[in-house]
Amino acid sequence: MSDRKWRARVVPAVLAAAAAAVLAGGAQAQDVVRIGLSSPLSGPQAAYGQDNLDGARLAIEELNARPVTLNGKTVKFELVYEDDTADPRQGVLVAQKLADSGVKFIVGPYNSGVTMPASRVYHEAGMVVATVASNPKVTTQGHSRLFRVGASDTQLGTMMARYAAQQMKAKRVAIIDDRTAYGQGVANEFAKEAKAHGLAVVAQEYTSDKATDFTAALTSIKAKTPDALFFGGYSAQAGPMLRQMRSLGIKAPFLGGDGICSLETAKLSAGAAQNVFCTQGGALLSKDARGQTFVEKYRKAYKREPLTYAVAFYDATHLIADAVRQAGSADPAKVAPVIAKGSYQGVAATYAFDDKHDLKSSPVTVYNFEQGRLVPVVSMQ
């Protein structure tokens, strides 16, 4: 064999072997960090769950487009999502599944009623949790790696009551709650602040997060002639309740927390969403360049408007990734202190936490429904 022919055969083989070695080395030089998500992806609250999932997905795509490096290895972030159906029992099963699979970071759960029991599983497994669950009890359980990345019921209910008293000049209010941890929590905070401002709570009725007929409760409330009706619950009940409320001739403003602060409420009300006000944690996205950019990216990716908490799940995912980078580790024991002591500038808020791991400062925005759209009225703090 001539020297030229030998080189012609060997050089490509050497190059191929070298390329394979580089690829193998590249594969070995990559760490995978999995972030779990628990949210209602089916059932009456599926629209919220999908919204949350899409917010987190958008963040994951951005993180992997400009990857983080830890100890010389590129980090790839993966999202592992599970459907908790907004049910506490299913939420615990989801938590155990994610813990057993080795996931160390969680965004969610969405519902307070799911978060309360599921957070015990996450705590025992040593996982970092970033949740929007708003019941005040969520952050009083002593779970050292759990952080609330949204406003609490205290803030949401309080600001709605304050707005009703100071801006709407209401004197008499009625309250309905859905008996969930969220619904009861936000309704109780509204009632407490309403009374502190001299408002009379003339009726307090109850329903469930599975109900579709609210005629009895609304008929009783109609007789009390309230200036406003506050509902502690979610869009799945708020929409039909609004429709039935207006058909009974109750014209009083309909108030709620972030559970009804969604286009789903208007959609399910079949055109009855007029004179409706709600509170949502976070500053006005439309007034902030970061918020406008997020909305544009979300629209481009999913061809629809973001609902209530897509931005919070987006921020929470970035918050965890940033803490991993700062800690130089994907060990939750090292990442949690970075979150607890640090400050991360997100889209919806500045994520700096107090001793209970509630946000030190969480602006709350009051929204009004106009022609099926959510229109910001004022931000309060």
N, C-alpha and C positions, 0 to 999 in steps of 0.2 A: 504494500500500500504506500502510495506517495505521501510525503509530509503534508502536502497541500490537502489531500483528501482526508487525512487523519484529523487535521485541524477543522475541516468543514463539518466533520461528524461530532467531534468532541466539544467544540466551543458552544454550539447550541445546547448540548446536553448539560454543560457546566452552567450556562446561563439559566436554563430551566430549573436546575437544582437550586441555584442561588435564589431565583424568584420564589420557589416553593419555600425555601428557608425564611425568606423575608416575610412571606404571607403567614407562615406558621408563627414566626416571632411576633408579627402584628396581632395575630389572634390571641397569643399569650399575653400581650401587653395591653389587653383591654379588660377592664372590670365592668361588671354589670350591676347597677344599683336599681333594685325594683321598688317602686312606690305603689302601694295598694290604694284602692279607692272603694269605699262602701257608700252606696247611694241607692235610692229606689229607681230601678231601671224598668220596672213593670208596675202595673197597677195604677191607681188614680193619680199618683204623684210622679209618674214616669217622665213627664215633660221636664220637671225640675231635675230629676236624676240624669237625664240625657244632657241637659244644660251643664250640670256639674261635670259630667264626664268629658264633654267637649272642651270645657275650659281647661281641664287638666291635660287633655290630649294636646291642645295647642301649646301649652308650656313644655311638654315633653319633646315635641317636634323642634321647638326653638333651642332647647338645651342640647339636643343631639346635633343640631346644625352648627353649633359653636362649642364643641365638647370641652368638658372639664378634665384636667389631668391630676391624678393623685399618685404620688410616689413614682412618677415616670410612666404611669399607665393611663390611657385614655378611658374615661368613664362613659359608658352607655347607659342611659336611663330608660327603664321599661315601666309601663303602666300595667298593673294587674287589677282589673276591676271586677267587682262582684255586686250582684243585685240583692239588696237587703229588704226590698219590697216595702220599706217604711214600717216593718214589723219588728218589735224588739226581739222576739225569739229567733227570727231569721237573721237579725243583726248579730246575735251572739254566735250563731253557726258560721256566719261569714267571717267574723273575727277569729274564730278558732281555726277556720280553714286557712286564712291568710297567715296566722301565726305558725301553724304547722308546716306551711310551705316555705317558711324562712323569710318572709317579707318583714322588713324592719321599720318601714315608714308608711304612714297612713294619712291620706287626705279624706276627710269625712269622719264619721257618718254625717248625714245631712240633718236628720231628725233628732231632737233631744231625747225622745222616748227610746230611740235605738241606741244613741250614744251612751246613755246612763249605764245600761247593763253591759254593752259591748266594750266599753272603756275599761272595765275590770279585766277582761281577757287580754286586751292590748297592754295594760299595765303589768300584769303578771308575766307577759312574754317580753317585757322590756322594750316595747316599741314606741316610737315617736308618733304622736297623733296631732294633726292640725284639723280642727273641726269648726264648723259654723254653727253647731248646735247652741241655741241661745238661752236655754234654761239656766238660771244662775247656779243651780246645784251642780252643773257639769264640772265646774272648776273648783268645787269645794270638797271634792272626794279625796284629795291628797295624791293624785296621780301626777308624779313629778315630770313626766314626759308628754303630758297632754297640754295643748295650747288652743285657746279659742281665737280664731282668726276673723271673727265677725262681732257685731254688736250683741250684747246680752238682752234678755227680755226686759231687764231693768231699764236699759237705755231705750229700747224700742217702744215699750208700753208707756214709759214716762213721757217721752217726747210727743207721742200721739195725744196723750191726755193734756199735756201742756198746750199743744196746738189747738185742741178743742176748746180749752178754757180761754186762752188768750186771743186767738185769732178768729175762732168761729163763734165765740161768746156763748157757747152752750151752757145751759144750767142744769139740764136733766139728761142723763144718759142711761141707756140699757146695754146689757152685756150678754153675749152668748159665747160659750167656749166649747171646744170639741172633746174635752176630757183627756187630750193627749198631754204629755209633759210640756210640749211647746205651747199648745193652746191655753192650758191652764196658767202656765207661767206668765205669758204675755198679758193675758186678761187680768190676772191678779195685780200685776204691776200697773196696768192702766187704771184699774179701780182704785188702787192706793193713791196714785198721783191725782186722779180726778177728785177724790175726796179732799185731798190736801189743798186743792184749788177751789174748794167750796161747791163742787158739782154734786148733785144728788144722784146716786145710782138707784133708779126707780124699778129696775128689773134685772135679774140675773138668771139666765136660762142655760140649759146644757143640751148638747147633742153628742154625736160621735163622728169620728173621721171616716165612717162608712155610710153615714146617713145621706138620704136624698130628699126627704120630705121634712120641711121645717115649719109647716103650717101652724101647728099647735103652739109652738114657742112664739112665732111671729104674731099670731092672733092675740096672745096674752100681752105681748109687748105693745101692740098697737093701742090697746086700751089704756096704757100708761102714758101715752103721748110724749115720748122722749124727743129731745132736740137732736140726738145722734144715737146710733147703734154701733157698738164696737164688737167685732167678731174675732175671737182668738182661735185661729185655725188656718186651713190651707185653701187654695183656689178650688179644689175639687168640690168643696162644700160651699165656698163663698159665692161661686158663680150661680148655682141653682138657688141659693138662699136669696141672692139679690133679685133674681127673676121672680121668686115667690113673694118677696117683700114688696116689690113695686106693684105686683098684681093685686096685693091686698090693700093698696093705697097708702102704704107707708112711704112718705117722701123724705124722711129724715136722712141726713148724710150717713153713709156706711163707712165705718172706720176699721182699720186692722193693722197688723204688724207686717213683717216681711213675708209671712206665709201667704198673703193675698196680693203681694206687690209684684204681680206678674201679668203678662198679657193673657195667660190662661184664664184669669178671673173674668176678663172682658169677654173672651171667647165663649166660656161656659155660661155666661149670664144671658146670652142671646140678645144682646143689645141693651141690657138693663144697667150697664155699668156707668151710670151718671151720678155725679155727686158722691164719688168714692175717693177716700183718702187712705194712704198707707205709709208706713215708715219702713225704711231700709237702711241698714248700716252702710257707711261709706260716704265719701263726698260725691258730688255730681260728676259723673263721667263726662258729660257733655261740656263741662266747664274746664276740663283739664286736658292738656295735650296727651298725657299718657292714657287717659280714659278714651279719648277719641281714637287714638291709634289702636288700642285694644279692640274697640267696637268694630273698626274697619277690618282688622285682621280676622275677627270672628265671623263677620258677615262674608268675607271672601272665602273662608274655609268651609262654612256650613250653610251659606245661602239663606240665613235667617238672623233675626235679632237675638242677642243674648237675653236670657231671662234674669232671675234674681241673683244667683250666686256663681255663675260661670266665672266671673272675674275673681271671686274669692278663692275658688278652687285653682284657678290659674296662678294667682299670687301664692297660695299655699304650696303648690308644687315647686315654684321658683324659690320660695323661702327655704324649703328643705334642701334643695340642690345647692343653694348658696351656703347654707350652714355646713353641708358635707364638704364643700370646697374650702371653707374657712377652717374647719376642723382638721382637714387633711386626712379624713377618715370617714368610712361609711358605718362606723360603730355608733349605734344610738346613744351609748353612754358618753361619747365624746361630742356628738352632734347636738343633743338636747341642751347642754349648758351654753353652747354658742347661740342658740335661739333665745334662751332665757335671758341672757345678759346683753344680747346685741340689739341691733335695730336694722330692719330691712325696709327699704323704700319700695313698696309695691305700687300697683295701679290704684287700688281702692283705698289704701291706707298706708300709714307708716306702722310697720309691725314691730313694736316694742312692747314688752309685757311687764305687768306688775308681779307681785309675789304670788298671786293666785294663778298667774298665766292668762289673765284677761288683758286685752289691749289697754295700754295706759291712756290712750286717747282714741275714741272712735266717733267720728262725726256721724250723725243720723240725718237722713234726708227725707222730707215729707213729699210724697208724690200724689198727684191727682190724675184720675182717668178722664181723658178728653177724646171722644170719638174713637174709643177702643185703644188709645195710646196712653202710655204712662208719661206724664209731664211733670218734671221736678218743680216743686213750689218753693221750698226753702230748706237750707241745711242748718241744723241745730247741734249744739254741743254743750 
